[in-house]
Amino acid sequence: MRVCYNKTITHVTGVWKAENALLSTVPLFFTQLGLIMLICHFLKLLLTPLHQPRIVAYIIGGIILGPSFILKTQFSRKYLFPVKSTLTIETMANLGLIYYMFLQGLEVDFKPILQARKKVWSIATAGILVPLPLGYLLHKTLAPNAHPLKATTYGPFFWGTTLATTNFSELAQVLADAKLLQSDVGRTALSVSIINDLVSWVLLVITVATVSDGKLYTVLSTFTLIIFCVYGLRPLLSWMVCNTSFFNEKYDMDNQICFIMAGVLLFGFISDAFGSQSILGAFMLGAILPKGELKTVITEKVEDFVSKVLLPLFFLILGMRTHVDVVFRSASILIVMSIVALAFLAKFVVTFVAAIVNKMPVRDSLAFGLVMNAKGLLATIILNSGRDLHVLDHNTFSVMILAIVIMTAAVGPILALIYKSNGPSKQHTHRSIRSIQPNSEFRILTCIHSTSNVLSIINLLEASNPTKQSPMFVFAVHLVELSGHASAMLIVHDTCSNIRKTSKITAKNQKHSSPSDQIVAAFEKLETESEESSLFVEALTVVSSYTSMHEDICNLADDKSADLIIIPFHKQSNIDGEMDNGNSSFRGVNKNLLENASCSVAIFVDRGLTDSSNIKNDDGHGCCRCAMLFIGGPDDREALAFAWRMASNPSPNPNISLTVVRFIVGKDASVDLRPHNPNNDHDHHEDEDKNILEVVEENEKEKHLDDQYIESFVFNTRNQPSIRLINEVVNNGEETLKLISAMGNDYDLYIVGRGQIGSSPLTFGLSEWGDCPELGPLGDTLASSNIVARASILIVHQGGALVDELVDQHLSE
């Protein structure tokens, strides 16, 4: 049935005079928008635990609202989606698609293509050449006599091009969910997907031009536009951003964004006038826009509105064109599922074989062949273009939409099953600072949330005494939340480059560089300025959700054999020295790291360690005054090991003065050794007596280890005047706090062990002063109060239970 209406005539009487106000253009549009947003985001919430990317939820949401389900009813056709509203939906959907493709262009980095190895090109070529003819044959099998004639001629090309695509954004989400972004599989898959997508763009331009009139003109003008953008406009934009007053930091950023947003529409219009897709021009503008703060701000301001509000309208149009009932009326379920299975297996088998030929492990090759079937927005755009050009009918269009949904939906769960054995059962060696030999390398993994963490972390690393005899290897990890934003994906590109090189960031162009580039440049400068080549830096990126980010950090620390993880405190100090409310997501990452890391973890509370250089020693270098507060236990011994290394291990550090304050339990201290028994059951008295004996034995053992380690420290630092040990006798937490208060702000850095709440009478009652128990009683008190308001704090937690045994063996030797 065909419905004809005049697109140019719209009878508007106004909302107040309309017979039904909800059927007026604007109220009706917002009703439709709210409905598709509600369904899409509800499905996304529902399917995310099943390892499904966003596009699966969006396509299913569009199909539910389409003629296969809701649009079947008379009510929905009359009141929800009347025919006259189609033009409005299509207009806004195309507008959202244009801006979304512009944001996709912001993600594109051509480095993986220019630097791609032979392995990447061979796999990408195989993944394109085989699906193309297979798609052609499958279309011919399903619709051998399609009408009109050009549907039989050109429809198969759209199927083949669709099967050849592997969308980068959806693939990145799938890999991040499976914790494979940092793996060889992830890096290779992302590089291959970028090549596949660019080739698919070229095939789409050629196919659309072939179907349309003016074939040669369309192809030539489109490629002329691309060449002009890359070699003409891109250098011009780079010069404008760095040198013109319009892009100066004093100029209103909102005006710059409006200028760019208007340019997106202009480029869309130009590419459409050339006979190509309007989205191609928008994509090219995003791809050539210089990296930097402007890109980041555009993404932050526009991404959520475009992807969560406007983009679902495109999938509504897609769903309204998908007729699932027509598919199963014209062909049996067996035929349809056979087509989907062949489409899936073709790319899986060819990429699996290509990976095996390139000497990838079998399991990684299986995963690689699987993830290459992740389809995305580009595949739906290709099919939608074929539907617009009438080369795909209801049947051929709907079958391929179903194939995209099934193929993409299958990737996540199967991938999780393949790598299930990589879970928490994997055993790792426990590592710590105390287990390091004096002349061995010291491997530190530092976590950075933002550029505000960089300077203080670098100063802490410089103070950690890297020497030629005991060099320091620093793995600087930029932590980025996986939110689907283009800014996050940009950092994935940098991570996936085979050769990571960052251009020098000067004061002139620092504003226009991305936060990731600034972080990398700062740590690279740290490496180049290190004396005697004693400090080496490798910049990395972790892109993950905050709920599982600690798993990536722990895996990375294990892979790099890190001895210590340093991560910033979730609160930051303001100009008055007060701590802000902090970021609860950062706090969750810190707590999970403390519980799960197989190496030592240090939480750094920065209160201006960057300003400690204002105190100079005799040779003009900055002198950092450190105090180590020793109460006892494995965490305190680990904290002392770090302070010891900073000051003199393996050789004296002229830039550090260290005071170790050991708190000794006084005669009046009361120690409650009874196990906690809330029910006060008399039946458990015998068990309590046994537990008390165990506690006494454990305390004696810990005291012996403390004495032994302190003796070793005193003996090895006896000839160093910059290091001193002070013994203080205290009886309770109040006296401990009073002594620390007397020390006040005489020190730039306090180093403490995390310890356990209630494990020592010297910290009894301190938990009432703090609000972050994960820092331990003393660390929590110092971080949450103004006792040492101007001093930074490093809270150290020993990783692993085998460390004391290793150190005992080392000391006995």
KEDRENKE-753869 format. One line per 5 residues: number of its first residue (from 1); their letters; for each residue x, z, y of C-alpha. Coordinates in steps of 0.5 Angstrom, whole numbers, plus 500, padded with zeros to 3 digits. Each point is the difference from the previous one (the first is absolute). Example, Ala and Ser with C-alpha at 12.3 -4.5 7.8 and 13.67 -1.06 7.14 Angstrom:
BEGIN
1) AS) 525/516/491; 502/498/507 .
! end
This chain:
BEGIN
1) MRVCY) 500/500/500; 503/498/507; 498/504/506; 501/496/507; 500/503/507 .
6) NKTIT) 502/499/506; 507/503/502; 500/499/507; 493/503/502; 499/508/500 .
11) HVTGV) 493/503/502; 502/506/504; 495/505/503; 504/506/500; 500/506/496 .
16) WKAEN) 494/504/504; 496/494/500; 501/498/493; 495/500/494; 505/504/496 .
21) ALLST) 506/503/504; 504/500/493; 500/492/499; 503/499/507; 507/497/500 .
26) VPLFF) 504/506/502; 496/506/496; 500/495/494; 507/499/500; 502/507/500 .
31) TQLGL) 495/502/495; 504/494/495; 507/503/503; 498/507/498; 497/498/493 .
36) IMLIC) 506/496/498; 505/505/503; 497/506/496; 499/496/493; 508/498/501 .
41) HFLKL) 503/506/502; 496/504/495; 502/495/494; 507/501/503; 500/507/499 .
46) LLTPL) 497/500/493; 505/495/498; 506/502/502; 501/506/495; 499/494/495 .
51) HQPRI) 507/497/503; 496/494/504; 502/497/506; 495/499/506; 499/493/499 .
56) VAYII) 496/501/493; 495/505/504; 499/496/506; 498/494/495; 496/504/496 .
61) GGIIL) 496/503/506; 499/493/503; 497/497/493; 496/506/499; 497/498/507 .
66) GPSFI) 500/493/498; 494/496/497; 502/502/493; 497/507/501; 498/503/507 .
71) LKTQF) 498/493/503; 496/498/495; 494/505/502; 495/497/506; 501/506/504 .
76) SRKYL) 508/499/501; 499/493/501; 495/501/506; 502/507/503; 508/501/498 .
81) FPVKS) 503/493/499; 495/495/503; 503/492/501; 500/501/507; 505/505/500 .
86) TLTIE) 505/496/496; 504/497/506; 501/507/503; 503/503/494; 504/494/499 .
91) TMANL) 503/500/507; 502/507/500; 503/499/493; 504/494/502; 502/504/506 .
96) GLIYY) 502/506/496; 504/496/495; 504/497/505; 502/506/503; 501/503/493 .
101) MFLQG) 505/494/498; 503/501/507; 502/507/497; 502/497/494; 505/496/503 .
106) LEVDF) 503/506/503; 502/502/493; 503/494/499; 508/500/499; 504/494/498 .
111) KPILQ) 506/504/498; 498/500/493; 499/493/500; 506/498/503; 504/505/496 .
116) ARKKV) 496/499/494; 505/499/493; 499/495/495; 496/505/496; 495/500/505 .
121) WSIAT) 499/493/502; 500/498/492; 494/505/499; 496/498/506; 501/493/498 .
126) AGILV) 497/501/493; 495/504/503; 497/494/504; 502/494/496; 496/503/494 .
131) PLPLG) 493/502/503; 499/494/504; 499/495/495; 496/506/496; 496/501/505 .
136) YLLHK) 498/492/501; 499/500/492; 495/506/500; 496/497/506; 499/494/496 .
141) TLAPN) 498/504/494; 495/504/504; 497/494/504; 502/493/498; 495/497/504 .
146) AHPLK) 499/504/506; 496/497/506; 502/497/505; 506/496/498; 505/503/504 .
151) ATTYG) 498/507/496; 503/497/494; 506/497/503; 502/506/505; 497/506/497 .
156) PFFWG) 505/501/494; 506/500/506; 496/506/503; 500/503/493; 507/499/499 .
161) TTLAT) 503/502/506; 495/507/499; 504/501/494; 507/499/503; 499/506/505 .
166) TNFSE) 502/507/499; 498/504/507; 506/504/503; 496/506/503; 496/501/493 .
171) LAQVL) 506/499/496; 503/506/504; 495/504/500; 499/500/492; 508/501/500 .
176) ADAKL) 500/506/504; 494/503/496; 505/499/494; 506/502/503; 503/494/499 .
181) LQSDV) 502/498/507; 507/502/500; 501/497/493; 503/493/498; 493/498/498 .
186) GRTAL) 497/502/507; 506/497/504; 500/493/496; 492/500/500; 499/501/507 .
191) SVSII) 506/494/501; 496/496/496; 493/501/503; 503/498/507; 502/494/497 .
196) NDLVS) 494/498/496; 495/502/506; 504/495/505; 500/495/495; 493/501/499 .
201) WVLLV) 499/499/508; 503/494/500; 496/497/494; 494/503/503; 502/496/507 .
206) ITVAT) 501/494/496; 494/500/496; 495/501/505; 503/495/504; 499/495/494 .
211) VSDGK) 493/502/500; 499/499/507; 500/494/504; 506/499/504; 505/502/494 .
216) LYTVL) 507/498/503; 498/502/507; 498/507/498; 506/501/495; 505/498/506 .
221) STFTL) 497/504/505; 500/506/496; 507/500/498; 502/498/507; 496/506/502 .
226) IIFCV) 504/505/495; 507/497/502; 498/501/507; 498/507/499; 507/502/496 .
231) YGLRP) 505/496/504; 497/500/507; 495/505/501; 503/506/496; 507/500/504 .
236) LLSWM) 496/500/506; 496/506/498; 506/504/498; 503/498/507; 494/502/504 .
241) VCNTS) 499/507/496; 507/502/502; 501/497/507; 493/499/504; 497/506/504 .
246) FFNEK) 493/498/496; 503/503/494; 504/506/503; 498/507/498; 497/501/507 .
251) YDMDN) 495/495/499; 493/502/497; 501/499/493; 492/499/500; 501/493/504 .
256) QICFI) 506/498/495; 495/501/494; 494/496/504; 505/494/501; 502/500/493 .
261) MAGVL) 493/500/497; 498/495/505; 506/496/497; 497/501/493; 494/496/502 .
266) LFGFI) 503/495/504; 505/498/494; 494/500/495; 496/495/505; 507/496/500 .
271) SDAFG) 500/500/492; 493/498/500; 500/495/505; 506/497/495; 495/499/495 .
276) SQSIL) 503/506/496; 498/507/499; 499/505/506; 503/505/496; 506/497/499 .
281) GAFML) 502/500/508; 498/507/500; 505/501/494; 506/497/503; 499/504/507 .
286) GAILP) 501/506/496; 505/497/496; 505/499/506; 498/506/504; 507/504/501 .
291) KGELK) 500/506/496; 500/507/504; 495/505/503; 495/494/503; 499/498/492 .
296) TVITE) 499/508/498; 495/501/506; 496/494/499; 500/502/492; 498/507/502 .
301) KVEDF) 494/498/505; 497/494/497; 501/501/492; 495/505/498; 495/496/504 .
306) VSKVL) 501/493/498; 501/502/492; 495/505/500; 495/498/504; 500/492/501 .
311) LPLFF) 503/498/494; 495/502/495; 495/495/504; 505/495/497; 498/503/493 .
316) LILGM) 493/500/501; 500/492/502; 504/500/493; 495/504/496; 494/496/503 .
321) RTHVD) 503/493/498; 502/503/493; 494/499/495; 502/504/493; 493/498/497 .
326) VVFRS) 501/493/501; 507/500/497; 497/503/493; 494/496/501; 504/493/500 .
331) ASILI) 505/503/495; 501/505/494; 503/506/501; 505/498/495; 502/494/504 .
336) VMSIV) 501/504/507; 504/506/496; 504/494/497; 502/497/507; 502/507/503 .
341) ALAFL) 504/502/494; 504/493/500; 501/501/507; 503/507/500; 504/499/494 .
346) AKFVV) 503/493/502; 503/504/506; 502/506/496; 503/496/495; 504/495/504 .
351) TFVAA) 503/506/505; 501/504/494; 504/495/496; 504/498/507; 502/508/501 .
356) IVNKM) 502/500/493; 505/494/501; 502/503/506; 502/506/496; 495/505/502 .
361) PVRDS) 499/506/495; 493/498/495; 496/506/503; 502/498/508; 498/493/498 .
366) LAFGL) 494/502/497; 498/503/507; 503/495/504; 495/495/496; 495/504/501 .
371) VMNAK) 500/502/508; 501/492/501; 493/500/499; 498/504/506; 496/496/504 .
376) GLLAT) 498/501/507; 497/498/507; 503/493/500; 497/498/493; 493/501/503 .
381) IILNS) 502/496/506; 502/494/496; 493/501/496; 496/501/506; 504/494/503 .
386) GRDLH) 498/496/494; 493/502/501; 499/498/507; 503/493/499; 495/500/494 .
391) VLDHN) 505/498/495; 498/507/496; 493/501/498; 496/506/499; 502/500/492 .
396) TFSVM) 508/498/501; 500/505/506; 497/506/497; 504/499/494; 507/501/503 .
401) ILAIV) 497/506/505; 499/503/493; 507/498/497; 503/503/507; 496/507/499 .
406) IMTAA) 502/500/492; 507/498/501; 502/505/505; 496/506/498; 503/499/493 .
411) VGPIL) 507/501/503; 500/507/502; 498/504/494; 504/496/495; 506/501/505 .
416) ALIYK) 499/507/500; 499/500/492; 507/496/499; 504/505/505; 496/506/497 .
421) SNGPS) 507/502/496; 503/501/507; 496/506/502; 502/507/501; 502/501/492 .
426) KQHTH) 507/496/503; 506/506/500; 505/500/505; 506/504/501; 500/506/504 .
431) RSIRS) 504/499/506; 502/505/506; 505/501/505; 504/506/496; 501/495/494 .
436) IQPNS) 504/496/505; 508/500/499; 504/501/506; 503/493/500; 493/496/497 .
441) EFRIL) 496/496/504; 494/503/504; 493/496/499; 495/502/505; 493/497/501 .
446) TCIHS) 497/501/507; 493/498/501; 497/498/507; 493/499/502; 502/498/507 .
451) TSNVL) 505/498/505; 499/507/503; 503/503/494; 507/496/500; 504/503/505 .
456) SIINL) 500/507/497; 500/498/493; 507/496/502; 503/506/503; 498/504/494 .
461) LEASN) 504/495/496; 506/499/504; 500/508/500; 500/500/492; 508/498/500 .
466) PTKQS) 501/493/497; 507/499/498; 504/495/497; 501/505/494; 493/501/499 .
471) PMFVF) 496/495/503; 493/500/502; 495/495/498; 493/500/504; 494/496/498 .
476) AVHLV) 496/500/506; 493/499/498; 494/498/505; 494/503/497; 494/495/502 .
481) ELSGH) 493/501/498; 497/495/496; 493/498/504; 500/493/500; 502/499/507 .
486) ASAML) 505/494/501; 505/505/503; 501/503/494; 500/494/496; 506/497/505 .
491) IVHDT) 504/506/498; 499/498/492; 503/493/502; 506/503/503; 501/504/494 .
496) CSNIR) 499/494/495; 505/496/504; 506/499/495; 505/501/505; 498/505/506 .
501) KTSKI) 503/499/506; 497/503/507; 502/497/506; 504/504/505; 495/504/505 .
506) TAKNQ) 502/500/507; 497/504/505; 497/494/503; 496/498/494; 499/507/497 .
511) KHSSP) 493/500/502; 498/494/497; 503/501/493; 495/503/495; 501/508/498 .
516) SDQIV) 503/498/493; 505/496/504; 502/505/504; 501/505/494; 504/496/496 .
521) AAFEK) 504/498/506; 501/507/502; 503/502/493; 504/494/500; 503/502/506 .
526) LETES) 502/507/497; 503/496/494; 505/496/504; 502/506/505; 501/505/494 .
531) EESSL) 508/502/500; 504/497/494; 494/496/497; 498/507/497; 492/499/501 .
536) FVEAL) 496/494/497; 493/498/502; 495/496/496; 493/499/504; 494/500/495 .
541) TVVSS) 492/500/501; 495/504/496; 493/497/501; 495/504/497; 494/504/501 .
546) YTSMH) 501/507/502; 497/503/494; 505/497/495; 506/499/505; 504/506/497 .
551) EDICN) 500/496/493; 504/494/504; 504/505/503; 502/503/494; 501/494/496 .
556) LADDK) 504/497/505; 504/507/500; 501/499/493; 502/493/500; 505/501/505 .
561) SADLI) 503/507/497; 499/504/506; 502/507/501; 496/502/506; 493/497/503 .
566) IIPFH) 499/502/507; 493/499/503; 498/502/507; 495/506/501; 493/497/501 .
571) KQSNI) 500/504/507; 504/498/506; 502/504/506; 497/498/507; 504/501/506 .
576) DGEMD) 498/507/501; 503/502/493; 493/501/497; 499/496/493; 494/495/500 .
581) NGNSS) 494/500/495; 504/496/496; 498/494/495; 496/503/494; 502/493/496 .
586) FRGVN) 508/502/501; 499/507/498; 497/497/494; 506/496/498; 504/506/502 .
591) KNLLE) 497/504/495; 499/495/494; 508/499/501; 501/507/499; 496/501/494 .
596) NASCS) 503/493/497; 507/498/502; 505/501/495; 505/501/505; 501/505/506 .
601) VAIFV) 495/499/506; 501/502/507; 495/500/505; 503/499/507; 496/504/506 .
606) DRGLT) 503/496/506; 500/504/507; 505/497/504; 506/499/495; 502/494/504 .
611) DSSNI) 501/504/506; 506/504/496; 505/496/503; 500/503/507; 505/505/497 .
616) KNDDG) 507/497/499; 506/503/497; 507/499/502; 501/493/498; 493/498/503 .
621) HGCCR) 496/499/494; 493/503/500; 500/507/496; 494/502/496; 499/507/499 .
626) CAMLF) 497/501/493; 497/507/497; 499/500/493; 495/506/498; 501/502/493 .
631) IGGPD) 495/505/496; 501/498/493; 498/495/494; 501/493/498; 497/497/507 .
636) DREAL) 505/504/504; 506/498/496; 498/493/501; 499/501/507; 507/503/501 .
641) AFAWR) 503/494/496; 497/496/505; 503/504/506; 507/501/496; 500/492/500 .
646) MASNP) 499/500/507; 505/504/502; 506/499/496; 498/497/493; 505/496/498 .
651) SPNPN) 504/501/507; 498/504/506; 496/497/505; 502/501/507; 493/499/503 .
656) ISLTV) 496/505/496; 501/508/501; 496/504/494; 498/507/500; 497/502/493 .
661) VRFIV) 495/506/501; 499/503/493; 494/505/500; 502/506/495; 494/504/497 .
666) GKDAS) 501/507/503; 498/507/496; 494/501/503; 497/493/498; 494/500/495 .
671) VDLRP) 500/495/495; 493/499/496; 502/497/493; 493/501/497; 497/493/498 .
676) HNPNN) 493/498/504; 494/503/496; 494/499/504; 495/503/495; 505/506/499 .
681) DHDHH) 499/499/492; 503/506/496; 501/496/494; 505/496/504; 504/506/502 .
686) EDEDK) 505/498/494; 501/493/502; 501/502/507; 506/505/498; 503/494/496 .
691) NILEV) 499/496/507; 503/505/504; 506/500/496; 501/493/500; 499/500/508 .
696) VEENE) 506/505/500; 504/496/496; 499/494/504; 501/504/506; 507/502/498 .
701) KEKHL) 502/493/497; 498/497/507; 504/506/504; 506/498/495; 499/493/502 .
706) DDQYI) 500/501/507; 506/505/500; 504/495/496; 498/494/505; 501/504/506 .
711) ESFVF) 507/502/498; 502/493/498; 498/498/507; 504/506/504; 506/498/496 .
716) NTRNQ) 500/493/501; 499/501/508; 504/506/501; 505/496/505; 495/497/504 .
721) PSIRL) 498/504/506; 494/495/502; 497/503/494; 498/508/499; 495/504/496 .
726) INEVV) 496/506/502; 497/505/495; 493/503/503; 497/505/496; 492/500/501 .
731) NNGEE) 494/503/496; 494/496/502; 498/493/503; 499/504/507; 507/502/500 .
736) TLKLI) 502/493/498; 496/497/506; 503/505/505; 507/498/498; 499/492/500 .
741) SAMGN) 496/501/507; 507/504/503; 503/493/498; 495/496/504; 503/494/503 .
746) DYDLY) 507/501/499; 500/494/494; 498/493/500; 498/500/493; 497/505/495 .
751) IVGRG) 501/498/493; 496/504/495; 498/500/493; 492/499/498; 500/506/495 .
756) QIGSS) 493/502/498; 495/504/503; 501/508/497; 506/498/497; 504/505/504 .
761) PLTFG) 499/506/504; 504/498/506; 494/494/501; 494/505/498; 495/499/506 .
766) LSEWG) 503/494/503; 495/495/497; 495/503/505; 504/497/506; 499/493/498 .
771) DCPEL) 495/494/497; 505/496/496; 501/504/494; 503/494/496; 506/501/505 .
776) GPLGD) 501/507/497; 500/507/503; 506/499/505; 499/493/501; 493/500/502 .
781) TLASS) 501/506/504; 506/497/504; 496/493/501; 493/503/502; 503/505/505 .
786) NIVAR) 504/500/506; 505/505/497; 505/494/501; 496/496/504; 506/495/502 .
791) ASILI) 504/500/494; 498/495/494; 499/502/493; 502/497/493; 496/503/494 .
796) VHQGG) 503/498/494; 497/500/493; 505/499/494; 497/495/495; 500/501/493 .
801) ALVDE) 501/506/495; 507/498/497; 504/500/506; 502/508/499; 503/498/493 .
806) LVDQH) 504/494/503; 503/504/506; 501/506/495; 504/496/496; 504/497/506 .
811) LSE) 501/507/503; 503/502/493; 505/494/500 .
! end
